[in-house]
């Protein structure tokens, strides 16, 4: 996959019939582009492995200002023919790294779900909501570093022509973390890697699985090992 942010350098021919194919490939794909292409392949494979009836994926535009390379996917969780949770996951790659990343890759996640009003008022919502992600990461991925995020209670009220609509309550989680290799793998922190073996150690597909587990938990479909906040009768 080419750089979705800055575009691709043009492949220029040379006098006497143009550049050889190998030379064109070398110009068209830099080491950074090759690394990101491998990361995209792992990211996409991880998403495909999570496809199931109640989880619908779609490609969405990636943010353009967070890193030179980025790819994003969105997902919707359906239950009883209704959409009950939504999310987006972005994979960022900066060949030079960024302050606070602890590596060259960063994952940025968003999760939104409708919740019952009594759940939105529960003082444990933030703690338990964050645990849905942290426990999923602990269970799924070989390692992660510098996790950061927020949990927000959302109340949507109607006014004017919408004043008769019932207020809706929701849960939003915004988080980011850096994928790292497992302890003892030789890649606990990736300050300057670029090879596919290093990407294998990060196991990006496992990070997508963890995000999907968090989405399912927010939707009331708590995977094994997660902490439930919903009361009996609410999924």
C-alpha positions as CSV (number, residue, x, y, z in Angstrom):
1,X,0.0,0.0,0.0
2,X,1.2,3.5,-0.8
3,X,1.6,6.3,1.6
4,X,-2.1,7.4,2.2
5,X,-1.0,10.8,3.5
6,X,1.7,12.3,1.3
7,X,1.2,10.3,-1.9
8,X,3.9,8.5,-3.8
9,X,7.0,9.8,-5.4
10,X,6.7,9.8,-9.2
11,X,8.6,7.1,-11.0
12,X,10.7,8.9,-13.6
13,X,12.1,7.3,-16.7
14,X,15.6,7.7,-18.0
15,X,16.9,8.4,-21.4
16,X,17.1,5.4,-23.8
17,X,13.8,3.6,-23.1
18,X,13.1,4.3,-19.4
19,X,14.4,2.9,-16.1
20,X,14.6,-0.8,-15.5
21,X,11.7,-2.3,-13.6
22,X,13.9,-3.0,-10.5
23,X,15.1,0.6,-10.5
24,X,11.5,1.9,-10.9
25,X,10.4,-0.3,-7.9
26,X,13.3,1.1,-5.9
27,X,12.2,4.6,-6.6
28,X,8.5,4.0,-6.1
29,X,8.9,2.2,-2.8
30,X,11.2,3.5,-0.1
31,X,12.2,1.4,2.9
32,X,9.6,3.3,5.0
33,X,6.9,2.6,2.4
34,X,7.9,-1.1,2.3
35,X,7.7,-1.3,6.1
36,X,4.3,0.3,6.1
37,X,3.0,-1.9,3.3
38,X,3.9,-4.9,5.4
39,X,2.2,-3.4,8.4
40,X,-0.9,-2.7,6.4
41,X,-1.0,-6.3,5.2
42,X,-0.8,-7.5,8.9
43,X,-3.4,-4.9,9.9
44,X,-5.8,-6.0,7.1
45,X,-5.3,-9.7,7.8
46,X,-6.1,-9.1,11.5
47,X,-9.3,-7.3,10.5
48,X,-10.4,-10.1,8.2
49,X,-9.8,-12.7,10.9
50,X,-12.3,-10.9,13.1
51,X,-15.2,-10.8,10.6
52,X,-18.3,-12.4,12.0
53,X,-22.1,-11.8,11.7
54,X,-22.4,-9.3,14.6
55,X,-19.3,-7.3,13.6
56,X,-19.3,-5.2,10.4
57,X,-16.1,-3.5,9.1
58,X,-15.6,-0.7,6.7
59,X,-12.7,1.3,5.4
60,X,-12.6,4.9,6.5
61,X,-10.2,7.8,5.7
62,X,-7.2,7.9,8.0
63,X,-6.2,11.2,9.7
64,X,-3.6,13.0,7.7
65,X,-1.7,15.1,10.3
66,X,-0.8,12.6,13.0
67,X,1.9,10.7,11.1
68,X,3.4,10.4,7.6
69,X,1.7,7.0,7.2
70,X,-1.7,5.9,8.5
71,X,-4.5,3.5,7.8
72,X,-7.9,3.3,9.5
73,X,-10.8,0.9,9.8
74,X,-14.2,1.3,11.4
75,X,-16.5,-1.3,12.9
76,X,-20.1,-1.6,14.0
77,X,-21.5,-4.2,16.5
78,X,-25.0,-5.4,15.8
79,X,-27.3,-7.1,18.2
80,X,-30.9,-8.1,17.5
81,X,-30.6,-6.4,14.1
82,X,-29.7,-3.1,15.8
83,X,-26.4,-1.2,15.9
84,X,-25.3,-1.1,19.5
85,X,-21.6,0.0,19.4
86,X,-19.3,1.7,17.0
87,X,-15.6,2.2,16.8
88,X,-12.6,3.2,14.8
89,X,-9.0,2.0,14.9
90,X,-6.1,3.9,13.3
91,X,-2.6,2.5,12.8
92,X,0.1,5.3,12.6
93,X,3.6,4.9,11.4
94,X,6.4,7.4,11.5
95,X,9.8,6.2,10.4
96,X,11.5,8.8,12.6
97,X,9.3,8.0,15.6
98,X,7.5,10.6,17.7
99,X,7.9,11.8,21.3
100,X,5.9,9.6,23.6
101,X,5.4,6.7,21.2
102,X,8.2,4.5,22.5
103,X,8.6,3.2,18.9
104,X,7.6,3.9,15.3
105,X,4.0,2.7,15.4
106,X,1.0,3.9,17.4
107,X,-2.6,2.7,17.5
108,X,-5.4,5.1,18.2
109,X,-8.8,3.7,19.1
110,X,-12.3,5.0,19.5
111,X,-15.3,3.1,21.0
112,X,-18.8,4.4,21.4
113,X,-21.9,2.5,22.7
114,X,-25.3,3.3,23.9
115,X,-25.9,2.5,27.6
116,X,-28.8,2.5,30.0
117,X,-29.2,5.7,32.0
118,X,-28.4,3.9,35.3
119,X,-25.2,2.6,33.7
120,X,-24.2,6.1,32.6
121,X,-24.6,7.3,36.2
122,X,-22.5,4.4,37.7
123,X,-19.3,5.9,39.2
124,X,-17.5,2.7,38.0
125,X,-18.3,3.3,34.3
126,X,-14.9,4.9,33.6
127,X,-12.9,2.3,35.5
128,X,-14.7,-0.7,34.0
129,X,-14.8,0.9,30.6
130,X,-11.0,1.3,30.6
131,X,-10.6,-2.3,31.8
132,X,-12.5,-3.6,28.8
133,X,-9.5,-2.3,26.7
134,X,-6.7,-3.0,29.1
135,X,-7.8,-6.5,29.8
136,X,-8.3,-7.2,26.1
137,X,-4.8,-6.0,25.4
138,X,-3.3,-8.0,28.3
139,X,-5.1,-11.2,27.0
140,X,-4.4,-10.7,23.3
141,X,-1.2,-8.9,22.4
142,X,2.4,-9.8,23.0
143,X,3.1,-6.3,24.5
144,X,2.1,-2.7,24.5
145,X,3.5,0.5,25.9
146,X,2.5,4.0,26.9
147,X,-1.2,3.5,27.0
148,X,-3.3,6.7,27.3
149,X,-6.9,7.5,27.1
150,X,-10.2,8.8,28.4
151,X,-13.7,7.4,29.2
152,X,-16.6,9.8,28.7
153,X,-20.2,9.6,29.7
154,X,-22.4,11.1,26.9
155,X,-25.9,12.5,27.3
156,X,-27.8,13.5,24.2
157,X,-30.8,15.7,24.7
158,X,-33.2,17.1,22.0
159,X,-34.3,20.7,21.8
160,X,-36.7,22.6,19.5
161,X,-38.3,20.2,17.1
162,X,-36.5,17.3,18.8
163,X,-37.5,18.3,22.4
164,X,-39.9,15.3,22.6
165,X,-37.2,12.8,21.9
166,X,-36.1,10.6,24.8
167,X,-32.6,11.6,26.0
168,X,-29.9,9.1,25.1
169,X,-27.0,8.1,27.2
170,X,-23.7,6.7,25.9
171,X,-20.2,5.6,26.7
172,X,-17.1,6.8,24.7
173,X,-13.6,5.6,25.0
174,X,-10.6,7.2,23.3
175,X,-7.3,5.5,23.7
176,X,-3.9,5.1,22.2
177,X,-1.0,2.8,22.8
178,X,2.2,1.6,21.1
179,X,2.6,-2.1,20.0
180,X,5.8,-3.7,21.3
181,X,7.2,-7.2,21.2
182,X,6.9,-9.7,24.0
183,X,9.5,-9.6,26.9
184,X,12.6,-11.6,26.0
185,X,11.8,-11.5,22.2
186,X,14.6,-9.1,21.4
187,X,11.9,-6.5,20.5
188,X,10.5,-5.3,23.7
189,X,10.8,-1.7,22.4
190,X,11.1,-0.9,18.7
191,X,13.2,2.3,18.6
192,X,14.5,1.7,15.0
193,X,13.2,-1.5,13.5
194,X,12.0,-1.8,9.9
195,X,12.0,-5.5,9.0
196,X,9.1,-7.9,8.7
197,X,10.5,-10.0,11.5
198,X,10.0,-7.0,13.8
199,X,6.5,-6.6,12.6
200,X,5.8,-10.3,13.3
201,X,7.0,-9.7,16.9
202,X,4.5,-6.8,17.3
203,X,1.6,-9.0,16.0
204,X,-0.6,-6.1,14.8
205,X,-3.5,-8.5,14.1
206,X,-3.7,-9.3,17.8
207,X,-4.1,-5.6,18.5
208,X,-7.1,-5.5,16.2
209,X,-8.5,-8.5,18.0
210,X,-8.2,-6.7,21.4
211,X,-10.0,-3.6,20.0
212,X,-12.8,-5.9,18.7
213,X,-13.0,-7.5,22.2
214,X,-13.4,-4.0,23.7
215,X,-16.1,-3.1,21.2
216,X,-18.0,-6.3,22.0
217,X,-17.7,-5.6,25.8
218,X,-19.0,-2.1,25.3
219,X,-21.9,-3.5,23.3
220,X,-22.8,-5.9,26.2
221,X,-21.3,-8.9,24.5
222,X,-18.5,-9.3,27.0
223,X,-15.8,-11.7,25.9
224,X,-14.5,-14.2,28.4
225,X,-12.3,-12.5,31.0
226,X,-13.8,-9.0,30.8
227,X,-15.6,-7.2,33.6
228,X,-19.3,-6.7,33.0
229,X,-21.0,-3.6,34.1
230,X,-24.4,-4.3,32.5
231,X,-27.2,-5.5,34.7
232,X,-29.0,-8.8,34.0
233,X,-31.5,-8.3,31.2
234,X,-29.4,-5.7,29.4
235,X,-27.2,-8.1,27.4
